Amino acid sequence: TGAVAAVVFVKLSATSAAFVYLVATAIMLGTQCWVAFVAGPTMRANLEKIAFGDIQSRLFPKMGMVVMNCSALAITGYFRAHNRFDLGYVSLAICSFISNFNCFIFFPACTGYMFEMRKHAEESKERKQARTMFGITHGIANISTLVSIAA
């Protein structure tokens, strides 16, 4: 699919490439803002902790895939439309890097630690270690998502 996308982008006019870049950026930003500022806090306030974690463990990988693919489309469309490396390109590259990192590293790690916590008794050493690692990976994933939104 990457080779097909490359061929398609080469044949796009600069105007069409700019359209693809803008739509992909809008979807990427909208997805991140919706999950981070609307869906996540609403579910946390209205669901039991276990149900919330189960939904988030399925929602975040989907958000990661949407953002990762849209960031790839956006950076490709931007470069095709502008043919230069500038601040816009660097911002999209940062978003792309962060979305790949979140999708393949932090979201799976965070989910794994969440499920690991559930395996152990409430005050056990293993649960405390899993909770600490969950907090660290969750915090990094949240901060990196906010950096991606800001970029």
Secondary structure, 3 states (H helix, E strand, C coil): CHHHHHHHHHHCCHHHHHHHHHHHHHHHHHHHHHHHHHHHHHHHHHCCHHHHHHHHHHHHHHHHHHHHHHHHHHHHHHHHHHCCCCHHHHHHHHHHHHHHHHHHHHHHHHHHHHHHHHCCCCCCHHHHHHHHHHHHHHHHHHHHHHHHHHC
